[in-house]
């Protein structure tokens, strides 16, 4: 046994024994203990300290793997956020001419696209608010409801941050006063995809919408830019099938006749604006963007004046694009929204 012991039980702290060797030693000790009951004395003298050392080594190696895995995951998230922030800053640089001079009379660029089953629109814009304010505001689900209620079609919004993931229950309907039971409900899943000192990414996704529409997505990205301003990308999209397409066509042929979007296109050798489903999603994306502007612009007012400031700002801003966005008069909008906001506040769950 002396020769065998020199192999099976190396001296504690022997630098010649690598990590793999220690693992093999631990397995060999266990095997010897099970197969040589006659040498109980040797086992009692030597097995205890060795197994204790093996246990410590095993725990240490497991902890190391956990820490390394966590660090790698964190680096991956950070690296991904940095890449996305860099890509958004590159977009800002590329759009500099359009942001400086355009039809919107504000630093904004809008584009849209339509496929066989989806329609989407994107707004890129410069906000006068610092990134810290934008980030604090839009990484909170309840603040989104304060923004979304400004949209003329939003009848109600309630955020639920207690559940995981957080959700937003949003009711959308007509451009006039409407009972909630007659509005359509969408349940958005709220995801804070990234929140660093230099990048924010938020996603709102709803599987089902009205009239057979699906896969609603509202996404916001933001990065700080010079002079205390913020560059954002607002994306809005949804999917549709035959039922929703036919419903939209019926709307556009009646109530929505003559409604257009913002993208200029050539129609029968003359310049006009895009219509149909692209026109519709461009109008709503712009309404959501102006709601973001209005909310941020109200924050320098006393709390009791902020909501009215937002309403006035949103209505005035939409009227700058009356061809696309005009729907009702100022007083009708203000009265309707004040009633809807009171209803929204009244239906909030008790603390």
C-alpha positions as CSV (number, residue, x, y, z in Angstrom):
1,X,0.0,0.0,0.0
2,X,2.8,2.6,0.5
3,X,3.3,2.9,-3.3
4,X,-0.4,3.0,-3.9
5,X,-0.9,5.7,-1.2
6,X,1.7,8.0,-2.8
7,X,-0.5,8.0,-6.0
8,X,-4.0,8.1,-4.5
9,X,-3.2,10.6,-1.7
10,X,-0.8,13.3,-2.9
11,X,0.4,15.7,-0.3
12,X,-2.1,18.6,0.4
13,X,-1.0,21.7,-1.5
14,X,1.2,19.8,-3.9
15,X,1.7,22.2,-6.8
16,X,2.3,19.3,-9.2
17,X,-1.4,18.3,-8.9
18,X,-3.6,20.2,-11.4
19,X,-7.3,20.8,-11.2
20,X,-8.1,17.8,-13.3
21,X,-5.9,15.6,-11.1
22,X,-7.7,16.8,-8.0
23,X,-11.0,15.7,-9.5
24,X,-9.6,12.3,-10.4
25,X,-8.1,12.0,-6.9
26,X,-11.6,12.7,-5.4
27,X,-13.1,10.0,-7.5
28,X,-10.3,7.5,-6.6
29,X,-10.7,8.2,-2.9
30,X,-14.4,7.5,-3.1
31,X,-13.7,4.3,-5.0
32,X,-11.0,3.1,-2.6
33,X,-13.4,3.8,0.3
34,X,-16.0,1.6,-1.3
35,X,-13.8,-1.3,-2.4
36,X,-11.4,-1.7,0.6
37,X,-13.4,-2.0,3.7
38,X,-10.6,-3.9,5.4
39,X,-8.4,-0.7,5.5
40,X,-10.9,1.2,7.5
41,X,-8.2,2.7,9.6
42,X,-6.3,4.2,6.7
43,X,-9.5,5.4,5.2
44,X,-10.5,7.1,8.4
45,X,-7.1,8.8,8.7
46,X,-6.8,10.0,5.1
47,X,-10.2,10.0,3.5
48,X,-11.7,12.8,5.7
49,X,-9.2,15.6,4.9
50,X,-9.0,14.6,1.3
51,X,-12.8,14.6,0.8
52,X,-13.1,17.9,2.6
53,X,-10.5,19.4,0.3
54,X,-12.3,17.9,-2.7
55,X,-15.6,19.3,-1.5
56,X,-14.1,22.8,-1.1
57,X,-12.5,22.5,-4.6
58,X,-15.8,21.5,-6.1
59,X,-17.7,24.3,-4.5
60,X,-15.1,26.8,-5.5
61,X,-15.1,25.6,-9.1
62,X,-18.9,25.7,-9.3
63,X,-18.9,29.2,-7.9
64,X,-16.2,30.2,-10.4
65,X,-18.3,28.9,-13.3
66,X,-21.4,30.7,-12.0
67,X,-19.5,34.0,-11.6
68,X,-17.8,33.7,-15.0
69,X,-21.1,32.8,-16.7
70,X,-22.8,35.8,-15.0
71,X,-20.0,38.1,-16.1
72,X,-20.1,36.8,-19.7
73,X,-23.8,37.3,-19.8
74,X,-23.5,40.8,-18.4
75,X,-20.7,41.6,-20.9
76,X,-22.9,40.3,-23.7
77,X,-25.8,42.6,-22.6
78,X,-23.6,45.6,-22.3
79,X,-21.9,44.9,-25.6
80,X,-25.2,44.5,-27.3
81,X,-26.5,47.8,-25.8
82,X,-23.3,49.6,-26.9
83,X,-23.7,48.3,-30.5
84,X,-27.3,49.4,-30.6
85,X,-26.5,52.8,-29.2
86,X,-23.7,53.2,-31.8
87,X,-26.0,52.1,-34.6
88,X,-28.6,54.7,-33.5
89,X,-25.9,57.4,-33.4
90,X,-24.8,56.4,-36.9
91,X,-28.5,56.8,-38.0
92,X,-28.5,60.2,-36.4
93,X,-25.5,61.3,-38.4
94,X,-26.8,59.8,-41.6
95,X,-30.1,61.7,-41.2
96,X,-28.5,65.0,-40.3
97,X,-29.6,66.7,-43.6
98,X,-33.2,65.5,-43.3
99,X,-33.5,66.4,-39.7
100,X,-32.2,69.9,-40.5
101,X,-34.5,70.7,-43.4
102,X,-37.8,68.9,-44.0
103,X,-41.6,69.3,-44.5
104,X,-42.3,68.8,-40.7
105,X,-40.6,72.0,-39.5
106,X,-39.1,70.1,-36.7
107,X,-36.0,67.8,-36.5
108,X,-37.9,64.7,-37.6
109,X,-37.8,62.0,-40.2
110,X,-40.6,59.5,-41.0
111,X,-40.8,56.5,-43.2
112,X,-43.1,53.5,-43.6
113,X,-43.5,50.2,-45.5
114,X,-46.2,47.7,-46.2
115,X,-46.0,44.0,-47.0
116,X,-48.6,41.4,-47.7
117,X,-49.4,40.9,-44.0
118,X,-47.7,43.7,-42.1
119,X,-47.5,47.5,-42.1
120,X,-45.0,49.5,-40.1
121,X,-43.7,53.1,-39.6
122,X,-40.7,54.7,-38.0
123,X,-40.0,58.1,-36.7
124,X,-36.5,59.4,-36.0
125,X,-36.4,62.7,-34.1
126,X,-34.4,65.0,-31.9
127,X,-36.0,65.9,-28.5
128,X,-35.1,69.0,-26.6
129,X,-35.2,67.0,-23.4
130,X,-32.0,65.6,-21.8
131,X,-31.5,61.8,-22.1
132,X,-31.8,61.4,-18.3
133,X,-35.4,62.7,-18.3
134,X,-36.3,60.6,-21.4
135,X,-34.9,57.5,-19.8
136,X,-36.6,58.0,-16.4
137,X,-39.9,58.7,-18.1
138,X,-40.1,55.8,-20.5
139,X,-38.7,53.0,-18.5
140,X,-41.7,53.2,-16.3
141,X,-44.9,51.4,-17.5
142,X,-47.3,53.9,-15.8
143,X,-45.7,56.9,-17.5
144,X,-46.5,55.3,-20.9
145,X,-50.2,55.6,-20.0
146,X,-49.8,59.3,-19.3
147,X,-48.4,59.6,-22.9
148,X,-50.8,57.2,-24.7
149,X,-54.0,58.8,-23.4
150,X,-53.2,61.9,-25.4
151,X,-53.7,60.0,-28.7
152,X,-57.2,60.8,-29.9
153,X,-58.1,57.1,-30.3
154,X,-56.9,56.1,-26.9
155,X,-59.9,55.8,-24.5
156,X,-58.1,54.2,-21.5
157,X,-54.7,52.9,-20.3
158,X,-53.8,51.1,-17.1
159,X,-50.3,49.8,-16.3
160,X,-49.8,46.7,-14.1
161,X,-46.2,46.6,-12.8
162,X,-46.9,44.1,-10.0
163,X,-47.0,41.2,-12.5
164,X,-43.9,39.9,-14.3
165,X,-43.7,40.9,-17.0
166,X,-45.4,44.3,-16.6
167,X,-48.4,44.9,-18.8
168,X,-50.4,47.8,-20.2
169,X,-54.1,47.4,-20.8
170,X,-55.1,49.9,-23.5
171,X,-58.5,50.6,-25.0
172,X,-58.8,52.2,-28.4
173,X,-61.8,53.4,-30.2
174,X,-63.5,56.3,-32.0
175,X,-62.4,59.9,-32.3
176,X,-65.3,60.9,-30.2
177,X,-66.6,60.1,-26.7
178,X,-67.2,56.4,-26.2
179,X,-68.0,53.9,-23.4
180,X,-65.2,51.6,-22.5
181,X,-67.4,48.5,-23.2
182,X,-67.6,49.6,-26.8
183,X,-63.9,50.2,-27.3
184,X,-61.3,47.6,-28.3
185,X,-58.9,46.3,-25.7
186,X,-55.2,45.5,-26.3
187,X,-52.9,43.9,-23.7
188,X,-49.3,45.1,-24.2
189,X,-46.4,43.3,-22.6
190,X,-43.9,45.9,-21.4
191,X,-40.2,45.0,-21.7
192,X,-37.4,47.2,-20.7
193,X,-34.8,45.8,-23.1
194,X,-32.0,48.1,-22.1
195,X,-31.4,51.0,-19.7
196,X,-27.8,52.3,-19.4
197,X,-26.4,55.8,-19.0
198,X,-26.2,56.1,-22.8
199,X,-28.9,54.0,-24.2
200,X,-32.6,53.2,-23.6
201,X,-34.7,50.5,-25.4
202,X,-38.4,49.8,-24.5
203,X,-40.8,47.4,-26.2
204,X,-44.6,47.1,-26.0
205,X,-46.0,44.1,-27.7
206,X,-49.6,42.9,-28.0
207,X,-50.6,39.6,-29.7
208,X,-54.1,40.5,-30.7
209,X,-55.9,43.7,-31.8
210,X,-59.2,44.8,-33.2
211,X,-60.7,43.4,-36.4
212,X,-58.3,40.5,-36.8
213,X,-55.1,42.6,-36.5
214,X,-52.2,41.0,-34.7
215,X,-48.6,41.4,-33.4
216,X,-48.8,45.1,-32.4
217,X,-45.4,46.5,-31.6
218,X,-44.4,49.9,-30.2
219,X,-40.6,50.3,-29.7
220,X,-38.7,53.2,-28.4
221,X,-34.9,53.6,-28.6
222,X,-33.0,56.7,-27.3
223,X,-29.5,58.0,-27.0
224,X,-28.0,61.3,-25.7
225,X,-26.7,63.7,-28.2
226,X,-24.8,67.1,-27.7
227,X,-26.4,70.2,-26.2
228,X,-28.5,68.2,-23.7
229,X,-30.8,66.7,-26.3
230,X,-31.9,63.2,-27.1
231,X,-32.2,61.3,-30.4
232,X,-35.0,58.8,-30.5
233,X,-36.3,56.1,-32.8
234,X,-40.1,55.3,-32.5
235,X,-41.3,52.2,-34.3
236,X,-44.9,51.2,-34.7
237,X,-46.2,48.1,-36.5
238,X,-48.9,45.5,-36.6
239,X,-50.0,42.5,-38.7
240,X,-53.3,41.9,-40.5
241,X,-55.2,39.2,-42.3
242,X,-58.1,39.2,-44.8
243,X,-60.7,40.3,-42.2
244,X,-58.7,43.3,-41.1
245,X,-57.7,44.3,-44.6
246,X,-61.4,44.2,-45.8
247,X,-62.4,46.3,-42.7
248,X,-59.7,48.9,-43.4
249,X,-60.7,49.1,-47.1
250,X,-64.3,49.6,-46.0
251,X,-63.2,52.4,-43.6
252,X,-61.0,54.1,-46.2
253,X,-63.9,54.0,-48.7
254,X,-66.3,55.7,-46.3
255,X,-65.2,57.6,-43.2
256,X,-61.6,57.5,-44.1
257,X,-62.0,58.6,-47.7
258,X,-59.4,61.2,-48.7
259,X,-57.1,60.6,-45.6
260,X,-53.5,60.5,-46.4
261,X,-50.1,60.0,-44.7
262,X,-46.9,62.0,-44.9
263,X,-44.8,60.2,-47.4
264,X,-44.9,61.9,-50.8
265,X,-45.3,59.6,-53.9
266,X,-45.9,60.0,-57.6
267,X,-49.5,59.3,-58.5
268,X,-50.5,59.4,-62.2
269,X,-47.6,61.7,-63.0
270,X,-48.3,64.1,-60.2
271,X,-46.9,64.3,-56.6
272,X,-49.3,63.2,-53.8
273,X,-49.3,61.6,-50.4
274,X,-49.4,57.9,-49.6
275,X,-52.9,56.7,-48.6
276,X,-54.4,53.3,-47.6
277,X,-52.9,51.3,-44.7
278,X,-49.5,53.0,-45.0
279,X,-51.2,56.4,-44.7
280,X,-53.1,55.2,-41.6
281,X,-50.0,53.9,-39.8
282,X,-48.0,57.0,-40.6
283,X,-50.8,59.2,-39.1
284,X,-50.9,57.1,-35.9
285,X,-47.1,56.9,-35.5
286,X,-47.0,60.7,-35.8
287,X,-49.7,61.0,-33.2
288,X,-47.8,58.8,-30.8
289,X,-44.6,60.8,-31.4
290,X,-46.3,64.1,-30.8
291,X,-47.7,62.7,-27.5
292,X,-44.1,62.0,-26.4
293,X,-43.2,65.6,-27.3
294,X,-46.2,66.9,-25.4
295,X,-45.6,64.9,-22.3
296,X,-41.9,66.0,-22.0
297,X,-42.8,69.6,-22.7
298,X,-45.2,69.6,-19.8
299,X,-42.7,68.6,-17.2
300,X,-41.5,72.1,-16.5
301,X,-45.0,73.1,-15.3
302,X,-46.5,72.6,-11.8
303,X,-48.0,69.1,-11.5
304,X,-51.6,70.4,-11.4
305,X,-51.1,72.1,-14.7
306,X,-49.2,69.4,-16.6
307,X,-52.1,67.5,-18.0
308,X,-53.8,70.5,-19.5
309,X,-50.5,71.7,-20.9
310,X,-50.0,68.3,-22.6
311,X,-53.5,68.4,-24.2
312,X,-53.0,71.9,-25.5
313,X,-49.5,71.0,-26.9
314,X,-50.7,67.8,-28.5
315,X,-53.7,69.5,-30.2
316,X,-51.6,72.4,-31.4
317,X,-48.9,70.1,-32.8
318,X,-51.3,67.9,-34.7
319,X,-53.0,71.0,-36.2
320,X,-49.6,71.8,-37.8
321,X,-50.4,68.8,-40.0
322,X,-54.1,69.4,-40.4
323,X,-54.2,67.7,-43.8
324,X,-53.2,64.4,-42.2
325,X,-54.2,64.7,-38.5
326,X,-57.2,67.1,-38.1
327,X,-60.2,65.2,-36.8
328,X,-62.1,67.3,-34.3
329,X,-62.2,70.9,-32.9
330,X,-60.1,72.0,-30.0
331,X,-62.9,72.2,-27.5
332,X,-64.3,68.7,-28.5
333,X,-60.8,67.2,-28.1
334,X,-60.1,68.9,-24.7
335,X,-63.5,68.0,-23.2
336,X,-63.3,64.4,-24.4
337,X,-59.7,63.9,-23.1
338,X,-60.4,65.4,-19.7
339,X,-63.3,63.1,-19.3
340,X,-61.3,60.1,-20.4
341,X,-58.4,61.0,-18.1
342,X,-60.7,61.4,-15.1
343,X,-62.1,58.0,-15.9
344,X,-58.7,56.5,-16.2
345,X,-57.6,58.0,-12.9
346,X,-60.8,56.8,-11.2
347,X,-60.4,53.2,-12.4
348,X,-56.8,53.0,-11.1
349,X,-56.5,50.2,-8.5
350,X,-56.3,51.4,-4.9
351,X,-52.8,51.5,-3.3
